Amino acid sequence: MEQSPLRSALGRFAPHLRGTGLADVAPDLLAGVAIAALAIPQAVAYALVAGLPAEMGLAAAALPALMGALFGSSRFMVTGPTNPTSLLLGVSVVAPALARGEDPVAAALATALCAGLILIGLGLLGYGRASRFLSDSVISGFNVGVGLLIALRYLPMLAGVEPAPHETSVLVPNVWWALRDAASA
């Protein structure tokens, strides 16, 4: 039986999809809908954490997921935005771009392109195996710290208080001023 050109191209560029039949499509589509229901609001929130428009979060979730599905080697690989990358992008790229009067979206896209090219290069050189040497406690501590920073950043808004005008840093929120302003409101 002769294969269609699309199936042949997929087999060549995505060998992990070989043997995928119609019986696999329905459960995969259901899983995709379930993940999309979770990933869409999460991606929008990550864009807002980075200080970017919400639609940037949708693109940051959709494009990596598509590329990961076609070219990824693992079902368990995380693709798309994460809270540490969103926070770091907001602090190190978006906030300085805004301070200089530059377009933060262009700065974020340029950063993403450079980071992607560097990661592709490191992956081709086999440096992905170095991640095995990061202990789970280091990764967990990093993620907990980032989560606390994000929670503290949005605590005033959650309490219904405008962020303090004297807050100068996006990374280290001035919780004291926010709580003082909340108490006086």
N, C-alpha and C positions, 0 to 999 in steps of 0.2 A: 504494500500500500504506500503510495507516494504522499509525502508530507506537504502541507501548504507552505508557501514562502514565509508567512508570518511565524508558523510553528518552527520552521527550520531556523529562522533568524533568532527566535527566542531560545532555542536549544543551543545556539552558538554563543549568544551573549549572556544568557542566564542559564547555565547548565543545571542549576539546582531546581529549575522548573521542569526538567525533563520528566516524563512519566505522569505529569499532572493531567488528569482527565476531567470530564464533565461532572463526575461524582464529587470531585474536590471543590468545584466552583461554588456550589450553594453554601456549604459551611464557611468557606473563605469569605464570601460576600456578607454573610450574617456577622462574622467576626469583624469585618471591615466596618459595617454599620455601627456595631457596638463600640468599637474603638473611636470612630468618628464622633459619636455622641459624647464621648469623654474628652477627646482631643481638641475639638473646636473651641469650647469655652476656655480650656486650659491654654491653648495657643493664644487666644485673644488676651487673656490675663498676662501671659508672659510678655506679649508685645507692650502692654501698658506698663508693666514693671520696668521694661527697658526704656520707657519714655517714647515709644514709637506709636504710630497709628494702629488701631486694632486690625486693619486688613493686612498689615505686615505679618501679624501672628498667623493668620490663615495661610499665607504663602509659605511661611516658615514651617508650618506643619504639613502642608500638602506636598510640596516638592521633595523634601527628603524622604517622606513615606513612599512616594512613587519610585524614587531612585533606589531606596532600600529594598523595595519589593522586587524590582527588576535585577539589581546587581548585588544585593546583599547576600552574605553567605550564611547568615544565621537568622532563625525565627525570633530569637531573643534579643536581637540588637535594637537599641533605642535609637530612633531617628526623630529629628525635629527639635524644637526648642526645649530647653530645660531651665529650671529656676536659676542655677548658677550662671549659665551663659547669658541669660536675660539680664541678671543683675550686673554682671561684669560688663556687658555691652553698654548698659545704661550709664554706668559709672565712668568707664574708660573711653567711650566713643561718643555716645549721644549727648551727655552733659557737656563735655568740652566743645563739641560741634555747635551746640546751642549758644554756649558762652562766646564763641568766636563769630557767631552770626551765620554759620554755615548750615546747609541742609542736613539734618540728622539722618534722614532716610538714605541719602547718598553715602554718607559716612558709614552707616551700618551695612549697606550693601557692599561697599568696597572692602570693609573688614571681613564680611562673610565670604567674599570671593577669595581674598588672600588666605583666610583660615582654611577654606576648603582646598585650595591648591596645596598648601603646606601639608594638610592631613593626607591628601592623596599621595603626595610625594613620600611622606613618612610611611604610609601603608605599603607603597610599592617597594620601599627599602626594607620592609619587614620589622619596623619599629613598633608595630601594634602589640607585639608580645611583651613589651616593657610594662604594659598595664597590669600584668600578672603580679608585679612586685609591689603594687599599692595594696596595703592591707584594707580589709573591710572596715576596720575602725577608723582609719584615716578618711576614707570616702564618707562614712556615716557622719563623722564629726564635721567635715566640710559641708555636707548637705544640711545638717542641723543648724550650723552657723548661718548659712545663707537663708534658710527658712526663718530664723529668728530676725535677721536683718530686714527681710521683706515684711514680716508681721509687724515689727516695730515701725517700719516706714509708713504702713497704712493704718496703724492704730488710731491716730487722730481722726482720719476720715471715717473709720468704723464707729467712733464715738460721736460722730456728727460735728466735729470741730474742724475748721479750716486749718491746714498745716501752718505752723508758726512762720511768720515772715522772716525771722532772724535765722532760720535754718539755712545753713550754707552748704551742707554736704548731702548728696543723695545717698552715699554709702552708710554714713553713720547718722541716723536720725537723732535729733535732739529731743528725746522723750521727755525730759524735764520740762521744757517749754510747752510741749504739747499738753502734758498733764496739768500744768499750771493754767494754761489757757482754758482747758476743759473745766477746771475747778471754778474759774472766775466767770464762766459763761452761764 
